[in-house]
Amino acid sequence: MTELVLAYGEYLKTEKHASANTVSSYLRDIGQFSSAMEDSGVALADAVEKDVEAYTRSLTRRGKSPATVTRCVASIKSFYQYLISRGMVDRNPAKGIAPVKVERKLPQILTGKEVELFLEQPECTDLKGYRDRAMLELLYATGIRVSELIALDVDDLNLPGGVLKCFSKGKERVIPLYPAAIRALGEYVHMVRPQIVESPEQTALFVNMSGERMSRQGFWKLIKYYQEKAGIQKDITPHTLRHSFAAHLLENGADLRSIQEMLGHADISSTQIYSKLLNQKIKDVYKRAHPRA
């Protein structure tokens, strides 16, 4: 079983080009499902639709959210498709399981003033301040995911051309940079990074103060620190700047297809949520401002 799950994880990474987070989530889901089937005396190869249905009901009884249950069903379905492709089973017991209806919440974004306040927090008085300013400017300038940010190498940045190359899920996209981001990145790359990185073999664009590639946890702590420093009450996450990037572009006239391409969304429906966000904002303004609203 362990070898099979590991092989499935490798398949997700190499053939499906899934992110590290997705692979981790899917393998965790499969591991929990496998344990539940073992406790019920059901071999994975013998599981049928009613076994999967019973498992999803048990998740709901334990208080798991609809989104979590839906993801588990997707994980199980994907795993059995993999087994079918390898000739290990001949049916997918999760195929007929309908996904739980998930109410999609509109993402929280920062106002333009809040973004300005947040980006001003790193003080360029030491190496860390210059690095942090460059990271936050790049995140808001491009809307890339935090996993993509920490995976960047120096060669992915083209400062003379004012663009960033970003690789994700086997695809490359090129995203423009605004002047303030180019300036902050130029100061970091030319003046600061060489003082932090000792090994010429280190290719990471953003590194911690020990000269190693920045981690997700390290960047998360950085975000929370500057949120508190700015006194912003909204719960800011790395994804908040990504959402704000997309919403502000749309608000200022960008078309959905261009935003989709910059965000790296495979499906336009993922990008359309920002239209709903803009429509909600217009409704809120209307209710506050119209004398008869």
C-alpha angles and dihedrals in degrees: 000000000000092000091048093052091047090051089050090051090052089050091053091051101042104031104025094034090222119175121253090253093052092048091049093049094047093048091048090050092049092047092053092045091049091051091049091051091048090052089052092049093246121135114223091239090054099047116124135192095274090056091055091045091051090050094051090048089053090052090053092048089053090057099256113160121249089248091055093048091048091051091049091053090050090050093050092046091050092047093053092047086056091050091049091051089053092049094244097121133014102214140041111230091195096052096096096041109113115222116251111257106254121198103225110221119215110250119251115244136186123242118243090258092050091051091051091049092048095048091050094060101086106081114217094221097106141021094270093052093053091047094048093047090052093049095050093044091050092049094053093039094056108020091223121160119261089244088057092045096056091043093058119117126206091253091060090069120081105186097173089052092042094229141113126217113216125188120202134155091356094306133104125217129182117217126189122236127219119233097258090053092048090051094048092046092047091054091048097045097044103033109021112029094057088058093053101040115071101174117072087208092067106106099175114120094210120040137174121247089273090061095252126125112282114257129220090245092051092051092046090056089049092054093049092047093054093043089057091043091052092048092230110160096204116096101252119201129171087262091056090072090047091053091045091050091054096041094048092049091051092046090054096051107275115146122242095242092057091047090048090054094048093047093046094234112167092204126045089219089072089058096044091073087079089061088056089049091052092047090051090051091052090050091050091050090048093052092049098043109032110093093219099039 
